[in-house]
Amino acid sequence: MSLYETIKITHITTAYISIIGFLIRGIWMMQSSSRLQQRWVKVAPHINDTILLLSAIVLVVISSQYPGAIDWINAKIVALIFYIILGTIALKRGKTKTIRIVAWCSAILVFAYILAVAVSKNVLLI
């Protein structure tokens, strides 16, 4: 297996771990679970997402598909920023549970868009 394939598998795996963790934390948020306050629940996503981001950067460098030049990568980056903002509202900053749930659902839709763009390499998904 090539270095590119190894990094790509790492990237895909950490992306799935990220969304699964986000789904679980969202369910805990809706249940007002004390699990959200556990240290590992606060730390583990940051470790995983750091690996996810680093693997993305390595893939961009290895493939020479730099942001600014490739539309679908630009779309993923912009969508990622929205995902992070919505995720923060959903799990930390939302003032009411309704706002947090709407942000959580919206973040999941944005993640689905990121995944679809990654698979199709098409920004408009048509």
Secondary structure, DSSP 8 states (H G I E B T S, - for coil): --HHHHHHHHHHHHHHHHHHHHHHHHHHHHTT-GGGGSHHHHHHHHHHHHHHHHHHHHHHHHHT--TTT-HHHHHHHHHHHHHHHHHHIIIII-SSHHHHHHHHHHHHHHHHHHHHHHHH--SS--
